[in-house]
Each structure stands twice: as C-alpha cells, then as structure tokens.
Amino acid sequence: MNTNGTPFNGFLYSGLMNTDQGLKVIEFNVRMGDPETQVVLPQLTSDLGAIILDLLANQTPQVTWQTDDFYLGTVIASRDYPRNVVNGRPLPTIHNDQVLVSYAGVAEENGQPVSHGGRVMMVTAKAPDLKTAQQLVNATLDADVDATAYTFRHDIGFHAFL
C-alpha cells in the first residue's frame, strides 16, 4: 500500500476467493466486528493488545496463528433480514459447549438479551477438518435455533468439499 501511495496502519482484512484463475479480491475491510473476523480472531495465538500497541507505535507486530485446526462460523440472522428486521425476539440459547458464540445485534429488554438488528449471533466451531467443523455448527443450529424466528445457512464451507 505504501508503494501505491496509500499507506495504512491498522487492521486490514481482505476477503479473497480462490478461483481457477487464482486468488481474486472480493473486498477489503478495516473493521474488527465483521463475521469473517469472528472466525479469524479465535485463531490468533499472539497477544492482540501487544499487536495494537506495536501498531500505534509504528512498529511491526509479531503475529502468530494456530495452524492445526479449521474454524467455520455461521451467522444467525433475524428471520426477515435484510428487509424487515424484527427486534426484541428472545435469543437462541446455544447448548453445545464445543462451539463459540459471538453476539452482534443484541439489546436488553426487561433484563433479558434480545435480538436487535439483522445479524444477531455467530456460531463458530473448530475441528481437525472443515467438514467436522461444519457438521458441529449445523447440528448446533438445528438443535438450538428457532427457524421461525431466525435464519441461517447450512451451506457455509461446502465449496471446500467439491
């Protein structure tokens, strides 16, 4: 980016797609709350605070990642997302302790967490292979999420199996 005259200091997330013609850029993001980030950050093994401090001091941070497991996450969205989002629905209670849950569009009503916005939660699993991670996520969604109130996809990751 410096070579192109657009220096950048911070977090840059690139959304890439592997095609027959090679890697193609889908998008660039600098936000840390996107669903893609919610799958990437749990794989960070170095200290995020130290990385941020290094960046603020214009130093190159030492960043390390886990490389042994696969992570897959699926967003739980309001049933009518993105058109007519209904807020105030009780959140699904996830009972599988083998998955991570990241909250996004959530508010509090009468002391209880409820949906507030389109993307409400993400369920992420880690496993030795991508298929197992996908199966963990999909089984959790089917068991714990009311599909009349929320929507989610079962096809996340399926291109990796073709």
Phi and psi in degrees as a GROMACS rama.xvg file:
@    title "Ramachandran Plot"
@    xaxis  label "Phi"
@    yaxis  label "Psi"
@TYPE xy
-60.2824  -42.5651  ASN-2
-60.5026  -34.3672  THR-3
-83.2536  0.254251  ASN-4
81.0393  17.0455  GLY-5
-128.144  68.5098  THR-6
-62.5429  149.561  PRO-7
-142.135  137.005  PHE-8
-130.006  113.54  ASN-9
149.818  -154.574  GLY-10
-97.6434  127.112  PHE-11
-125.165  118.997  LEU-12
-105.23  127.133  TYR-13
-109.307  127.227  SER-14
-89.9408  117.467  GLY-15
-120.373  153.31  LEU-16
-129.107  130.778  MET-17
-86.6426  117.936  ASN-18
-118.184  174.477  THR-19
-61.9307  -24.0002  ASP-20
-93.5755  6.64721  GLN-21
107.494  -173.039  GLY-22
-68.7339  137.698  LEU-23
-124.759  140.695  LYS-24
-83.6764  126.809  VAL-25
-92.8849  -45.2868  ILE-26
-164.082  163.973  GLU-27
-122.865  137.788  PHE-28
-131.304  152.727  ASN-29
-122.185  10.8149  VAL-30
-93.851  147.76  ARG-31
-97.4735  3.39097  MET-32
-107.424  2.44207  GLY-33
-65.6352  153.872  ASP-34
-54.5065  -36.775  PRO-35
-60.4551  -39.1017  GLU-36
-66.8327  -33.0411  THR-37
-67.2821  -18.0781  GLN-38
-93.6982  -31.7905  VAL-39
-78.7414  -46.5436  VAL-40
-58.8349  -36.3665  LEU-41
-62.509  -14.4737  PRO-42
-88.6567  -7.41479  GLN-43
-71.1227  126.203  LEU-44
-105.847  -12.0685  THR-45
-90.6873  171.298  SER-46
-78.5983  113.565  ASP-47
-60.6761  -39.4336  LEU-48
-60.8842  -43.1869  GLY-49
-64.7484  -37.2036  ALA-50
-62.0497  -46.3188  ILE-51
-63.0617  -44.3464  ILE-52
-61.8595  -40.8868  LEU-53
-61.6388  -43.7602  ASP-54
-62.4771  -42.5798  LEU-55
-64.2072  -28.2209  LEU-56
-91.8193  11.9943  ALA-57
57.5225  34.1395  ASN-58
-108.082  153.808  GLN-59
-80.3055  117.97  THR-60
-74.5351  155.128  PRO-61
-94.6738  110.941  GLN-62
-115.849  128.848  VAL-63
-126.024  149.379  THR-64
-129.993  151.838  TRP-65
-73.5518  146.899  GLN-66
-131.957  7.71125  THR-67
-90.7222  -27.624  ASP-68
-117.774  162.477  ASP-69
-105.219  142.219  PHE-70
-118.144  138.138  TYR-71
-140.467  133.662  LEU-72
-131.173  145.837  GLY-73
-127.429  134.434  THR-74
-80.4981  137.423  VAL-75
-101.08  121.444  ILE-76
-120.009  159.498  ALA-77
-54.9843  139.566  SER-78
-50.1925  -35.6791  ARG-79
-99.5481  9.82891  ASP-80
-62.9794  137.272  TYR-81
-97.9328  5.11541  PRO-82
-79.5854  -70.6872  ARG-83
-119.96  79.4791  ASN-84
-67.9765  131.822  VAL-85
-103.172  119.041  VAL-86
-91.7553  162.732  ASN-87
89.5474  8.60687  GLY-88
-78.5982  142.426  ARG-89
-58.6864  139.889  PRO-90
-74.3457  147.793  LEU-91
-61.85  144.19  PRO-92
-100.344  116.592  THR-93
-88.7106  123.292  ILE-94
-100.367  -4.86159  HIS-95
-89.8502  112.956  ASN-96
-80.1819  3.94745  ASP-97
-91.3089  0.246173  GLN-98
-120.466  157.422  VAL-99
-98.3485  145.344  LEU-100
-120.47  125.173  VAL-101
-112.597  127.618  SER-102
-93.1187  145.483  TYR-103
-130.024  -83.5491  ALA-104
-85.1868  83.3302  GLY-105
-134.199  141.348  VAL-106
-132.164  179.61  ALA-107
-120.796  130.49  GLU-108
-132.596  125.657  GLU-109
52.542  39.736  ASN-110
77.7839  5.0064  GLY-111
-118.102  141.084  GLN-112
-73.252  135.452  PRO-113
-136.295  165.637  VAL-114
-68.0398  144.934  SER-115
-154.879  89.357  HIS-116
121.621  -176.813  GLY-117
-77.5844  -64.499  GLY-118
-84.1357  114.285  ARG-119
-96.8352  -46.1417  VAL-120
-149.361  164.545  MET-121
-131.237  136.7  MET-122
-107.528  124.2  VAL-123
-124.166  136.085  THR-124
-122.389  149.133  ALA-125
-117.987  143.182  LYS-126
-157.066  165.584  ALA-127
-65.7021  -19.4941  PRO-128
-142.387  158.75  ASP-129
-66.4768  -37.6553  LEU-130
-61.1266  -43.1648  LYS-131
-65.7514  -39.7003  THR-132
-61.6011  -43.9265  ALA-133
-62.5302  -43.1205  GLN-134
-63.1088  -39.2119  GLN-135
-62.6368  -46.4288  LEU-136
-64.0637  -49.9664  VAL-137
-63.1296  -39.5459  ASN-138
-64.8634  -38.287  ALA-139
-65.4892  -45.1697  THR-140
-60.917  -46.1346  LEU-141
-63.7019  -35.4946  ASP-142
-79.3549  -33.5187  ALA-143
-118.031  -4.66323  ASP-144
-115.669  128.267  VAL-145
-74.8317  106.086  ASP-146
-71.2334  -7.22918  ALA-147
-84.3387  -18.5547  THR-148
-106.076  -26.6437  ALA-149
-132.5  159.205  TYR-150
-125.543  151.882  THR-151
-159.787  168.036  PHE-152
-114.784  145.123  ARG-153
-97.7126  -8.42442  HIS-154
-92.361  2.04203  ASP-155
-60.2084  126.064  ILE-156
89.9278  -7.68213  GLY-157
-65.3422  -26.8023  PHE-158
-61.9127  -26.1792  HIS-159
-69.3101  -16.2719  ALA-160
-98.164  -3.44687  PHE-161
